Amino acid sequence: MLKFVRTILFLLVVFEAAPATAQIFGLGLEGSSYFRRQLDAFQWEYSGSYIYDSEHLQVSITDRFQSRLFYLSGRAQNIQDQNQALLLATGWLNPALGITTEARSLRFTTTGLRQDVFLAGVAWSPAPGISLRPMAGIMSDARSGNLDQGASFVLRGSADPIQAGEMVLTPEIFLEYADIDPRTHQTYRLLTDFGFQNEYIRLRANVQLGTSIRDSYQASSFLNRDESDFIESIRNDSSMISLSFSFPLAGEITGLVETGIMGNRRRITNNTLVETIDTPLFDTQNDRLAFDFAFTATYPINRSHLAAGFIYTSGTREARLINTEGLPADQVRRRSEILLNSNFDQQRIELFTQNQLRLSDANTLNILGRTSILRHDTPELNADDRDEFFAQVRISDHHRFSNDFRAGITLAGEAYHYVYLFAERSIENNWRRSIRLIPEFEWRPLHWLLLRQRMLLRANYTVEDFEIEGRLKNDQASREFAFQSDIKADLDSQWSVETGVSRNELRIGRLLWKEFKEVPIDTLITWEGYAMLTHNRSGGARISAGLRGYRKIDFIPIINLTATVTGPAGQDVNLSRIAPGRQITNQWGPVVVVMLPLYHRNELYINGWWQFQSVGQRLYTEYPEDFRDAFLRAERRRSTRMYPNLEIRTRIFF
């Protein structure tokens, strides 16, 4: 039977990959692929699907393969492959009754997981738009060196949107039970969407109820990581209700209420496989509850838009042991403290406003403001008990001076205040303030020439609340200046040249807040530039080729530079010098970008950069005169590498 299942799944992959499939059924074949190499990291992804839908037959086939690895020291390492395949097919004998089948396959190389499922049953439609599919079959599940097989039962139920007056209901149900002795595999899920709408109000609701039970030979709970020869059963009971309700308040003002509640109980129990386990196994229960409520009032005035409201959220987590009876008291106490340390109860309230003001036909002003307070309460043995205050203001103005020139400016600032309530962590209480100024413009001085300029000025300040005598405060400041300039010249209707340059300078220092001064600690400067020649063809095809360069200058507190000199006996002698310095990284190389939209939504995208890299170092020190030339040669020496970065995407439709 299992060989038959594997044969079906193999034919599934071949069936979907063969172009002849599109000729047999005439529609519904689609595929995509993705490949990326960035430095030493490789990533692949292939997916394909086929859908055929007629009056008497529906077939759906999907397959997705993902892989990634790192190529280090001349060999592939940390290879991770994952494959998922699914086949669904239904043949209708009459409008109410049919034969249905389902096959699933999962492969994960990192964990050695292999799971195959084959099911067959009936498809019953008791009323138009309602479908019930009870199925039975076999499941094969291999993990942790064990292969378990057994009977599997599935029920799928769904309905098209059911409308009663102004109400719409869309239910869906999924039940699965597999007896793969000595384990089980269980999933129970109920989903319901509800909608109501008239000329005044609009209501949307979603209800989700679910239970899953997964048995494993390998412990996920850190309390039993050192044990084996037992089955860990994880039961997740989840429920979620979300509601969205919009309604008129007064005049042109409308209100929107969005609320939701989510609960989850994760219960981990353990059953021994042999009678020789003397070490106690600990069962745990973790309860999570989250609630959120948001209200927004919106007022459109002329061409402007004003909005304000509040958000309230709360959440709790409670973890505990559930099998303390008969277990060693000392171990129960230690593990209970570990679980208790993860518990919390938190609440957050936020006030916000978001406005867009059309001051004129050419000017738009955006104003955003928000402030919030978070209370995070923990048990007494957890010193993470804290309060957080947050405030943000963002003002941006965009003005169109003419059809050829437009400019904008943004001023933004944030402030965070962290207050730890336990004395042992109160030294970490601090204020974090940030301010940003972003001017930008876009200018077309000639019909074939476009200039873009964007700058960033940013300052961050972190100031601790308390100062201890004899201890330096760990106040920090960071200042950043960046600009980016881009130029595009259209040579004709199909050819264009684009070039750009950007610079970013980040300075980090120890902050003297009272004097508002700083002692420099680190400086990082980066440059980036590119030049591209682009050819645009009819139909959206574009081919670009050019050069790209990158330069990074980084201050390093400690650099060990080695120079080679000739010793008294003619042998090579290595000398080292340790001092602060800077490291310079240069990267450059050709770039190509290809975008080819083909017929019937087929497309090909290629982005490649053949990257040459050199890294050199320079010390901020004086060298001994006898060895000065040798160390200067060592500074000029560069370590070089070459990286063929490549990204390819394809989409194929038949």
VEXDREN-2710 file (C-alpha; in Angstrom, 1 decimal):
% VEXDREN-2710
k/r/px/py/pz
1/MET/0.0/0.0/0.0
2/LEU/2.8/2.5/0.9
3/LYS/4.6/1.8/-2.4
4/PHE/1.3/2.7/-4.1
5/VAL/1.1/5.9/-2.1
6/ARG/4.7/6.9/-3.1
7/THR/4.0/6.0/-6.7
8/ILE/1.0/8.3/-6.7
9/LEU/3.0/11.1/-5.2
10/PHE/5.9/10.7/-7.7
11/LEU/3.4/10.8/-10.6
12/LEU/1.9/13.9/-9.0
13/VAL/5.2/15.8/-9.3
14/VAL/5.9/14.5/-12.9
15/PHE/2.3/15.1/-13.9
16/GLU/2.4/18.8/-12.9
17/ALA/5.8/19.4/-14.4
18/ALA/5.1/18.1/-17.8
19/PRO/4.0/20.6/-20.4
20/ALA/1.9/18.0/-22.1
21/THR/-0.5/18.3/-19.1
22/ALA/-1.7/21.6/-20.4
23/GLN/-2.4/20.0/-23.8
24/ILE/-4.4/17.2/-22.3
25/PHE/-6.8/19.4/-20.2
26/GLY/-6.1/22.7/-21.9
27/LEU/-5.9/25.0/-18.9
28/GLY/-4.7/25.6/-15.4
29/LEU/-0.9/24.8/-15.4
30/GLU/1.3/27.3/-13.6
31/GLY/4.8/27.2/-12.2
32/SER/7.4/29.5/-10.7
33/SER/11.1/29.2/-9.7
34/TYR/13.4/31.3/-7.6
35/PHE/17.2/31.2/-7.2
36/ARG/19.4/33.5/-5.2
37/ARG/23.0/33.6/-4.4
38/GLN/24.2/36.3/-2.0
39/LEU/27.9/36.0/-1.0
40/ASP/28.1/32.5/0.4
41/ALA/24.4/31.8/0.9
42/PHE/22.4/29.9/-1.7
43/GLN/18.6/29.7/-1.9
44/TRP/16.3/27.8/-4.2
45/GLU/12.5/27.6/-4.5
46/TYR/10.4/25.8/-7.1
47/SER/6.6/25.6/-7.1
48/GLY/4.1/24.3/-9.5
49/SER/0.3/23.9/-9.6
50/TYR/-2.4/22.5/-11.8
51/ILE/-6.1/23.2/-11.5
52/TYR/-8.7/21.6/-13.7
53/ASP/-12.4/22.4/-13.1
54/SER/-15.3/21.0/-15.2
55/GLU/-18.8/20.0/-14.5
56/HIS/-17.9/16.4/-13.6
57/LEU/-14.2/16.6/-12.6
58/GLN/-12.0/18.8/-10.4
59/VAL/-8.3/18.2/-10.0
60/SER/-5.8/20.3/-8.0
61/ILE/-2.1/19.5/-7.8
62/THR/0.5/21.6/-6.0
63/ASP/4.1/21.1/-5.2
64/ARG/6.7/23.4/-3.5
65/PHE/10.4/22.7/-3.0
66/GLN/12.7/24.9/-0.9
67/SER/16.4/24.6/-0.3
68/ARG/19.2/26.6/1.1
69/LEU/22.8/26.1/2.0
70/PHE/26.1/27.9/2.7
71/TYR/29.1/27.4/0.6
72/LEU/32.1/27.7/2.9
73/SER/35.7/26.4/2.6
74/GLY/35.0/24.9/-0.8
75/ARG/32.0/22.7/0.2
76/ALA/28.3/23.0/0.9
77/GLN/27.3/23.2/4.5
78/ASN/24.1/23.5/6.6
79/ILE/21.9/22.1/3.7
80/GLN/18.2/22.4/4.4
81/ASP/15.6/20.9/2.0
82/GLN/11.9/21.0/2.3
83/ASN/9.2/19.7/0.0
84/GLN/5.4/19.7/0.2
85/ALA/3.1/18.1/-2.3
86/LEU/-0.7/17.9/-2.4
87/LEU/-3.2/16.2/-4.8
88/LEU/-6.9/16.8/-4.6
89/ALA/-9.3/15.2/-7.1
90/THR/-13.1/14.8/-7.2
91/GLY/-15.2/13.1/-9.9
92/TRP/-18.9/13.8/-9.7
93/LEU/-21.3/10.9/-10.4
94/ASN/-24.3/13.3/-10.2
95/PRO/-24.8/16.9/-8.9
96/ALA/-25.0/15.6/-5.3
97/LEU/-22.5/12.7/-5.1
98/GLY/-19.0/12.0/-6.2
99/ILE/-15.7/10.2/-5.5
100/THR/-12.9/12.2/-4.0
101/THR/-9.2/11.4/-3.2
102/GLU/-6.4/13.3/-1.5
103/ALA/-2.6/12.6/-1.3
104/ARG/-0.1/14.6/0.8
105/SER/3.6/14.4/1.1
106/LEU/6.0/16.4/3.4
107/ARG/9.8/16.2/3.6
108/PHE/12.2/18.1/6.0
109/THR/15.8/17.1/5.8
110/THR/16.9/19.1/8.9
111/THR/14.7/17.0/11.2
112/GLY/14.5/13.8/9.0
113/LEU/10.7/14.2/8.9
114/ARG/8.9/12.2/6.2
115/GLN/5.1/12.1/6.2
116/ASP/2.9/10.6/3.5
117/VAL/-0.9/10.5/3.5
118/PHE/-3.3/8.9/1.0
119/LEU/-7.1/9.2/1.4
120/ALA/-10.2/8.3/-0.6
121/GLY/-13.9/8.9/0.1
122/VAL/-17.0/10.5/-1.1
123/ALA/-18.0/14.0/-2.0
124/TRP/-21.5/14.9/-1.0
125/SER/-23.4/18.1/-1.8
126/PRO/-26.7/18.1/0.2
127/ALA/-27.6/21.5/-1.1
128/PRO/-26.1/23.8/-3.8
129/GLY/-23.0/25.5/-2.6
130/ILE/-22.5/23.0/0.4
131/SER/-19.8/20.3/0.2
132/LEU/-18.9/17.5/2.7
133/ARG/-16.0/15.2/2.0
134/PRO/-15.5/12.3/4.4
135/MET/-12.4/10.3/3.6
136/ALA/-10.4/7.3/5.0
137/GLY/-6.9/6.1/4.2
138/ILE/-3.4/5.6/5.5
139/MET/-0.7/7.8/7.0
140/SER/3.0/7.0/7.2
141/ASP/5.1/9.2/9.5
142/ALA/8.8/8.9/10.0
143/ARG/10.8/11.0/12.5
144/SER/13.6/10.6/15.0
145/GLY/14.5/7.2/13.4
146/ASN/11.0/5.8/14.0
147/LEU/8.5/4.8/11.3
148/ASP/4.8/4.7/12.4
149/GLN/1.9/3.8/10.1
150/GLY/-1.8/3.6/10.6
151/ALA/-5.3/4.5/9.5
152/SER/-6.2/8.1/8.8
153/PHE/-9.7/9.7/8.7
154/VAL/-10.5/13.2/7.4
155/LEU/-13.7/15.3/7.0
156/ARG/-13.7/18.5/5.0
157/GLY/-16.7/20.7/4.9
158/SER/-17.3/24.1/3.3
159/ALA/-20.1/26.3/2.0
160/ASP/-20.3/29.1/-0.4
161/PRO/-21.3/32.4/1.2
162/ILE/-24.9/31.9/2.6
163/GLN/-26.9/35.1/2.4
164/ALA/-30.0/35.8/4.5
165/GLY/-31.3/39.3/3.9
166/GLU/-28.4/41.6/4.6
167/MET/-26.3/38.9/6.4
168/VAL/-23.7/36.7/4.9
169/LEU/-22.3/33.6/6.5
170/THR/-19.3/31.5/5.3
171/PRO/-18.5/28.4/7.4
172/GLU/-15.7/25.9/6.9
173/ILE/-14.8/22.7/8.9
174/PHE/-11.8/20.4/8.9
175/LEU/-11.4/17.2/11.0
176/GLU/-8.4/14.8/10.9
177/TYR/-7.5/11.8/13.0
178/ALA/-4.7/9.4/12.3
179/ASP/-3.9/6.4/14.6
180/ILE/-0.2/5.8/13.9
181/ASP/0.4/3.6/17.0
182/PRO/2.0/4.4/19.4
183/ARG/1.3/8.0/18.4
184/THR/-1.7/9.9/17.1
185/HIS/-2.1/12.9/14.7
186/GLN/-5.2/15.0/15.3
187/THR/-6.5/18.3/13.9
188/TYR/-9.9/19.8/14.4
189/ARG/-10.7/23.3/13.0
190/LEU/-13.9/25.4/12.5
191/LEU/-13.9/28.7/10.7
192/THR/-16.8/31.1/10.2
193/ASP/-17.0/34.5/8.5
194/PHE/-20.0/36.7/9.2
195/GLY/-20.9/39.9/7.4
196/PHE/-23.7/42.4/7.6
197/GLN/-24.1/45.6/5.6
198/ASN/-26.7/48.2/4.9
199/GLU/-26.6/51.9/3.9
200/TYR/-25.6/53.0/7.4
201/ILE/-23.4/50.3/9.0
202/ARG/-21.0/47.6/8.0
203/LEU/-20.2/44.6/10.3
204/ARG/-17.5/41.9/9.7
205/ALA/-16.8/39.1/12.1
206/ASN/-14.5/36.0/12.0
207/VAL/-14.6/33.1/14.4
208/GLN/-11.9/30.4/14.5
209/LEU/-11.8/27.4/16.8
210/GLY/-9.1/24.8/16.6
211/THR/-7.4/21.9/18.4
212/SER/-4.3/20.0/17.3
213/ILE/-2.5/17.1/18.9
214/ARG/1.0/16.2/17.8
215/ASP/3.0/13.4/19.2
216/SER/6.8/13.3/18.9
217/TYR/9.8/11.2/20.0
218/GLN/11.9/14.3/20.6
219/ALA/11.2/16.7/23.4
220/SER/10.4/20.3/22.5
221/SER/10.0/21.2/26.2
222/PHE/13.3/22.3/27.7
223/LEU/12.3/20.6/31.0
224/ASN/12.8/17.1/29.5
225/ARG/15.6/17.7/26.9
226/ASP/18.0/15.2/28.5
227/GLU/15.6/12.2/28.4
228/SER/14.5/9.8/25.6
229/ASP/12.4/6.7/25.2
230/PHE/9.2/8.6/25.7
231/ILE/6.5/10.2/23.6
232/GLU/5.8/13.9/24.0
233/SER/2.2/14.9/23.2
234/ILE/1.5/18.6/22.5
235/ARG/-2.1/19.7/22.5
236/ASN/-3.0/23.2/21.3
237/ASP/-6.5/24.5/21.9
238/SER/-7.0/27.9/20.2
239/SER/-9.9/30.2/19.7
240/MET/-10.1/33.6/18.1
241/ILE/-12.9/36.1/17.5
242/SER/-12.4/39.3/15.6
243/LEU/-15.0/42.0/14.9
244/SER/-15.0/45.1/12.7
245/PHE/-17.9/47.6/12.9
246/SER/-18.2/50.9/11.1
247/PHE/-21.1/53.3/11.6
248/PRO/-22.0/57.0/11.4
249/LEU/-21.4/59.2/14.5
250/ALA/-22.6/62.7/13.7
251/GLY/-22.8/64.5/10.4
252/GLU/-19.8/63.6/8.3
253/ILE/-18.0/61.9/11.1
254/THR/-17.8/58.1/11.0
255/GLY/-16.7/55.6/13.6
256/LEU/-14.8/52.4/13.3
257/VAL/-14.5/49.8/16.0
258/GLU/-12.1/46.9/15.7
259/THR/-11.8/44.3/18.4
260/GLY/-10.6/40.8/18.9
261/ILE/-9.8/38.2/21.5
262/MET/-7.5/35.2/21.2
263/GLY/-7.0/32.4/23.6
264/ASN/-4.5/29.5/23.5
265/ARG/-3.8/26.6/25.8
266/ARG/-0.7/24.5/25.1
267/ARG/-0.5/21.3/27.1
268/ILE/2.5/19.1/27.0
269/THR/2.2/15.6/28.5
270/ASN/4.7/12.7/28.3
271/ASN/4.2/8.9/28.1
272/THR/7.1/6.5/28.6
273/LEU/7.8/3.8/26.0
274/VAL/9.8/1.6/28.3
275/GLU/9.5/0.7/32.0
276/THR/13.2/1.5/32.7
277/ILE/12.9/5.3/32.9
278/ASP/13.5/6.3/36.5
279/THR/13.9/10.0/35.9
280/PRO/10.7/11.9/36.3
281/LEU/9.1/13.6/33.3
282/PHE/7.4/16.9/33.8
283/ASP/4.1/17.9/32.1
284/THR/3.3/21.5/31.6
285/GLN/0.5/23.8/30.6
286/ASN/0.8/27.2/29.1
287/ASP/-2.2/29.5/28.8
288/ARG/-2.2/32.7/26.7
289/LEU/-4.9/35.3/26.4
290/ALA/-4.8/38.4/24.3
291/PHE/-7.5/41.2/23.8
292/ASP/-7.4/44.3/21.7
293/PHE/-9.9/47.1/21.1
294/ALA/-9.5/50.1/18.8
295/PHE/-11.7/53.0/18.0
296/THR/-11.2/55.5/15.2
297/ALA/-13.2/58.6/14.3
298/THR/-12.8/59.9/10.8
299/TYR/-13.9/63.4/9.6
300/PRO/-13.5/64.2/5.9
301/ILE/-13.5/68.0/5.3
302/ASN/-13.3/69.3/1.8
303/ARG/-10.3/67.5/0.4
304/SER/-8.7/66.9/3.8
305/HIS/-8.9/63.9/6.0
306/LEU/-8.8/64.0/9.9
307/ALA/-8.7/60.9/12.1
308/ALA/-8.2/60.3/15.8
309/GLY/-8.8/57.4/18.2
310/PHE/-7.4/55.1/20.8
311/ILE/-6.1/51.5/21.0
312/TYR/-6.3/49.2/24.1
313/THR/-4.5/45.9/24.3
314/SER/-3.9/43.4/27.0
315/GLY/-2.3/40.0/27.3
316/THR/-1.5/37.4/29.9
317/ARG/0.7/34.3/30.0
318/GLU/0.5/31.6/32.7
319/ALA/2.7/28.5/32.6
320/ARG/2.8/25.8/35.3
321/LEU/3.5/22.2/36.0
322/ILE/0.5/19.9/35.9
323/ASN/1.9/16.6/37.3
324/THR/3.5/17.7/40.6
325/GLU/2.1/14.8/42.7
326/GLY/4.7/12.1/43.5
327/LEU/7.6/14.0/41.9
328/PRO/10.7/15.1/43.9
329/ALA/9.9/18.4/45.7
330/ASP/13.2/20.0/44.9
331/GLN/12.9/19.4/41.2
332/VAL/9.3/20.5/41.2
333/ARG/10.3/23.8/42.9
334/ARG/13.1/24.5/40.4
335/ARG/11.1/23.8/37.3
336/SER/8.1/25.7/38.7
337/GLU/10.3/28.7/39.2
338/ILE/11.5/28.4/35.6
339/LEU/7.9/28.4/34.3
340/LEU/6.8/31.1/36.7
341/ASN/9.6/33.3/35.5
342/SER/8.1/33.4/32.0
343/ASN/4.6/34.5/33.2
344/PHE/3.4/38.1/32.6
345/ASP/0.4/40.3/32.6
346/GLN/0.5/43.4/30.4
347/GLN/-1.7/46.3/29.3
348/ARG/-1.2/49.0/26.8
349/ILE/-3.2/52.1/25.8
350/GLU/-2.5/54.4/22.9
351/LEU/-3.9/57.7/21.7
352/PHE/-3.3/58.6/18.1
353/THR/-4.2/61.1/15.4
354/GLN/-3.5/60.9/11.7
355/ASN/-4.4/63.8/9.4
356/GLN/-3.9/64.8/5.8
357/LEU/-4.6/68.4/5.0
358/ARG/-4.8/69.7/1.4
359/LEU/-3.7/73.3/2.0
360/SER/-3.9/74.1/-1.7
361/ASP/-4.0/72.3/-5.1
362/ALA/-0.2/72.1/-4.9
363/ASN/0.4/71.5/-1.2
364/THR/-0.3/68.6/1.1
365/LEU/0.5/68.5/4.8
366/ASN/0.5/65.2/6.8
367/ILE/0.5/65.2/10.6
368/LEU/0.9/62.0/12.6
369/GLY/0.9/61.8/16.4
370/ARG/0.7/59.0/18.9
371/THR/1.5/58.3/22.5
372/SER/1.2/55.2/24.6
373/ILE/1.8/53.6/28.0
374/LEU/2.6/50.0/28.5
375/ARG/2.5/48.2/31.9
376/HIS/4.3/44.8/31.9
377/ASP/3.8/43.0/35.2
378/THR/5.8/39.9/36.1
379/PRO/6.1/37.6/39.2
380/GLU/8.4/38.8/42.0
381/LEU/11.2/36.5/41.0
382/ASN/11.3/38.0/37.5
383/ALA/12.9/41.5/37.6
384/ASP/11.6/42.4/34.1
385/ASP/8.6/44.2/35.6
386/ARG/8.5/47.6/33.9
387/ASP/6.5/50.5/32.5
388/GLU/7.1/51.9/29.0
389/PHE/6.2/55.4/27.7
390/PHE/6.2/56.2/24.0
391/ALA/5.5/59.4/22.0
392/GLN/5.9/60.1/18.3
393/VAL/5.3/63.1/16.1
394/ARG/5.7/63.2/12.3
395/ILE/5.0/66.2/10.1
396/SER/5.6/66.1/6.4
397/ASP/4.8/68.7/3.7
398/HIS/4.9/68.2/0.0
399/HIS/4.6/71.0/-2.5
400/ARG/4.4/70.9/-6.3
401/PHE/5.9/74.2/-7.5
402/SER/5.3/73.2/-11.2
403/ASN/4.9/70.2/-13.3
404/ASP/8.7/69.9/-13.5
405/PHE/9.7/70.6/-9.8
406/ARG/8.3/69.2/-6.6
407/ALA/9.8/69.1/-3.1
408/GLY/9.0/67.8/0.3
409/ILE/10.3/67.9/3.9
410/THR/9.7/65.7/6.9
411/LEU/10.4/66.3/10.5
412/ALA/9.9/63.4/12.9
413/GLY/10.7/62.6/16.5
414/GLU/10.2/59.8/19.0
415/ALA/10.8/59.4/22.7
416/TYR/10.8/56.2/24.8
417/HIS/11.0/56.0/28.5
418/TYR/11.8/52.6/30.1
419/VAL/11.2/52.3/33.9
420/TYR/12.1/49.0/35.6
421/LEU/10.2/48.7/38.9
422/PHE/12.6/46.3/40.8
423/ALA/15.6/48.0/42.4
424/GLU/18.1/45.6/41.0
425/ARG/17.2/46.7/37.4
426/SER/16.4/50.3/38.0
427/ILE/19.9/51.3/36.9
428/GLU/18.7/50.4/33.4
429/ASN/15.9/53.0/33.4
430/ASN/16.5/55.4/30.5
431/TRP/15.2/57.8/28.0
432/ARG/15.7/57.3/24.3
433/ARG/15.1/60.3/22.1
434/SER/15.4/60.5/18.3
435/ILE/14.8/63.4/15.8
436/ARG/15.0/63.2/12.0
437/LEU/14.9/65.8/9.2
438/ILE/14.4/64.5/5.7
439/PRO/14.4/67.0/2.8
440/GLU/13.9/65.8/-0.7
441/PHE/13.1/67.1/-4.2
442/GLU/12.5/65.9/-7.8
443/TRP/13.3/68.2/-10.7
444/ARG/13.0/67.8/-14.4
445/PRO/15.0/70.7/-15.9
446/LEU/14.6/69.3/-19.4
447/HIS/12.0/66.9/-20.8
448/TRP/14.6/64.1/-21.1
449/LEU/16.4/64.7/-17.8
450/LEU/15.2/63.8/-14.2
451/LEU/17.1/64.7/-11.0
452/ARG/16.2/63.2/-7.6
453/GLN/17.8/64.3/-4.3
454/ARG/17.1/63.0/-0.7
455/MET/18.9/63.8/2.5
456/LEU/18.7/62.5/6.1
457/LEU/19.8/64.2/9.3
458/ARG/19.2/62.0/12.4
459/ALA/20.2/62.3/16.0
460/ASN/19.6/59.6/18.7
461/TYR/20.3/60.2/22.5
462/THR/20.0/57.5/25.2
463/VAL/20.2/58.9/28.7
464/GLU/20.1/56.8/31.9
465/ASP/17.8/58.0/34.7
466/PHE/20.2/57.3/37.6
467/GLU/23.9/57.9/38.2
468/ILE/25.9/55.8/40.7
469/GLU/28.9/57.3/42.4
470/GLY/32.1/55.9/41.0
471/ARG/30.4/54.5/37.9
472/LEU/30.4/56.2/34.5
473/LYS/26.9/56.5/33.0
474/ASN/26.4/54.6/29.9
475/ASP/24.7/57.4/28.0
476/GLN/25.2/57.2/24.2
477/ALA/24.6/59.5/21.2
478/SER/24.5/58.6/17.6
479/ARG/24.3/61.1/14.7
480/GLU/23.8/60.2/11.1
481/PHE/24.0/62.2/7.9
482/ALA/23.1/60.6/4.6
483/PHE/22.2/61.8/1.1
484/GLN/21.3/60.0/-2.2
485/SER/21.4/61.6/-5.6
486/ASP/20.0/60.0/-8.8
487/ILE/20.0/61.2/-12.4
488/LYS/18.1/59.7/-15.3
489/ALA/18.5/60.8/-18.9
490/ASP/16.2/59.5/-21.6
491/LEU/18.3/59.2/-24.8
492/ASP/15.2/58.4/-26.9
493/SER/12.0/56.5/-26.5
494/GLN/13.7/53.2/-25.7
495/TRP/17.2/54.0/-24.3
496/SER/18.1/55.7/-21.1
497/VAL/21.0/56.2/-18.7
498/GLU/20.7/56.2/-14.9
499/THR/23.4/57.0/-12.4
500/GLY/23.4/57.7/-8.7
501/VAL/25.6/58.1/-5.7
502/SER/24.9/57.9/-2.0
503/ARG/26.9/58.6/1.2
504/ASN/26.1/57.7/4.8
505/GLU/28.1/58.7/7.8
506/LEU/27.2/57.4/11.3
507/ARG/29.0/58.7/14.4
508/ILE/28.6/57.0/17.8
509/GLY/29.9/58.4/21.0
510/ARG/29.6/58.5/24.8
511/LEU/27.1/61.2/25.7
512/LEU/27.7/63.9/28.4
513/TRP/24.0/64.9/28.6
514/LYS/24.3/67.8/31.1
515/GLU/27.0/69.5/29.0
516/PHE/25.4/68.2/25.8
517/LYS/28.8/66.9/24.5
518/GLU/30.1/63.6/23.4
519/VAL/33.3/61.6/23.3
520/PRO/33.7/59.8/19.9
521/ILE/33.6/56.0/20.0
522/ASP/33.0/54.8/16.5
523/THR/32.5/56.2/13.0
524/LEU/31.2/54.3/10.0
525/ILE/31.2/55.9/6.5
526/THR/29.8/54.2/3.4
527/TRP/29.6/55.2/-0.2
528/GLU/27.6/53.6/-3.0
529/GLY/27.4/54.4/-6.7
530/TYR/26.0/53.0/-9.9
531/ALA/25.7/53.7/-13.6
532/MET/23.3/51.8/-15.8
533/LEU/22.3/51.8/-19.5
534/THR/18.7/50.7/-19.9
535/HIS/16.8/49.5/-23.0
536/ASN/13.0/49.4/-22.8
537/ARG/11.1/47.4/-25.3
538/SER/7.5/47.3/-26.2
539/GLY/5.4/45.1/-23.9
540/GLY/7.3/46.1/-20.7
541/ALA/10.6/44.3/-21.4
542/ARG/13.6/46.0/-19.9
543/ILE/17.3/45.2/-20.0
544/SER/19.9/47.1/-18.0
545/ALA/23.6/46.8/-17.7
546/GLY/26.3/48.8/-15.9
547/LEU/28.6/49.1/-13.0
548/ARG/28.1/49.3/-9.2
549/GLY/30.5/50.2/-6.5
550/TYR/30.5/50.2/-2.7
551/ARG/33.0/51.5/-0.2
552/LYS/32.9/51.2/3.6
553/ILE/35.3/52.9/6.1
554/ASP/34.9/51.5/9.6
555/PHE/36.8/52.5/12.7
556/ILE/38.2/49.4/14.6
557/PRO/39.3/49.9/18.3
558/ILE/41.9/47.1/18.0
559/ILE/43.6/45.9/14.9
560/ASN/46.5/43.4/14.8
561/LEU/48.6/44.2/11.7
562/THR/51.3/41.7/10.7
563/ALA/54.4/42.6/8.6
564/THR/57.1/40.3/7.2
565/VAL/60.7/41.3/7.4
566/THR/64.0/39.5/6.7
567/GLY/65.8/38.2/9.8
568/PRO/69.6/38.2/10.5
569/ALA/69.9/34.7/8.9
570/GLY/67.9/35.6/5.8
571/GLN/64.7/34.0/7.1
572/ASP/61.3/35.6/7.1
573/VAL/60.2/37.0/10.4
574/ASN/56.6/38.1/11.2
575/LEU/56.2/41.3/13.3
576/SER/52.9/42.4/14.7
577/ARG/51.6/45.8/15.8
578/ILE/48.3/46.3/17.7
579/ALA/46.6/49.7/17.7
580/PRO/43.4/51.4/16.8
581/GLY/42.8/51.9/13.1
582/ARG/40.3/51.8/10.3
583/GLN/39.2/49.0/7.9
584/ILE/38.4/49.9/4.3
585/THR/36.2/47.5/2.3
586/ASN/35.8/48.1/-1.5
587/GLN/33.3/46.3/-3.6
588/TRP/32.8/46.8/-7.4
589/GLY/31.7/45.0/-10.5
590/PRO/29.3/44.8/-13.4
591/VAL/25.6/44.7/-12.9
592/VAL/22.8/43.3/-15.1
593/VAL/19.0/43.5/-14.7
594/VAL/16.7/41.7/-17.1
595/MET/12.9/41.9/-16.9
596/LEU/11.1/40.0/-19.6
597/PRO/7.3/39.8/-19.5
598/LEU/6.4/37.0/-21.9
599/TYR/3.1/35.9/-23.4
600/HIS/0.1/35.1/-21.2
601/ARG/1.6/36.6/-18.0
602/ASN/4.8/34.5/-18.2
603/GLU/7.8/36.5/-16.9
604/LEU/11.5/36.3/-16.3
605/TYR/13.5/38.4/-13.9
606/ILE/17.3/38.3/-13.6
607/ASN/19.4/40.5/-11.3
608/GLY/23.2/39.9/-11.2
609/TRP/26.2/41.6/-9.7
610/TRP/29.7/40.1/-10.2
611/GLN/31.2/41.5/-7.1
612/PHE/35.0/42.0/-6.6
613/GLN/35.9/42.7/-3.0
614/SER/39.1/44.0/-1.4
615/VAL/39.7/44.6/2.3
616/GLY/42.6/46.6/3.8
617/GLN/43.6/48.0/7.1
618/ARG/45.4/51.1/8.4
619/LEU/46.6/51.8/11.9
620/TYR/46.6/55.1/13.7
621/THR/50.1/54.8/15.2
622/GLU/53.8/55.4/14.5
623/TYR/56.0/52.5/13.4
624/PRO/59.6/51.9/14.3
625/GLU/61.8/53.5/11.7
626/ASP/63.6/50.2/10.9
627/PHE/60.3/48.4/10.1
628/ARG/58.3/51.4/8.9
629/ASP/58.4/50.4/5.2
630/ALA/57.4/46.8/6.0
631/PHE/54.3/47.9/7.9
632/LEU/53.4/50.4/5.2
633/ARG/53.6/47.5/2.7
634/ALA/51.4/45.5/5.0
635/GLU/48.8/48.3/5.0
636/ARG/48.8/48.4/1.2
637/ARG/48.2/44.7/1.1
638/ARG/44.6/43.8/0.4
639/SER/42.7/40.6/0.9
640/THR/40.6/40.0/-2.2
641/ARG/37.6/37.8/-3.0
642/MET/35.0/37.4/-5.8
643/TYR/31.3/36.8/-5.3
644/PRO/28.9/36.1/-8.2
645/ASN/25.7/37.4/-6.7
646/LEU/22.7/36.3/-8.7
647/GLU/18.9/36.4/-8.4
648/ILE/16.5/34.7/-11.0
649/ARG/12.7/34.6/-10.8
650/THR/10.4/32.9/-13.4
651/ARG/6.7/32.5/-13.6
652/ILE/5.1/30.3/-16.2
653/PHE/1.4/30.0/-17.1
654/PHE/-0.2/27.7/-19.6
END
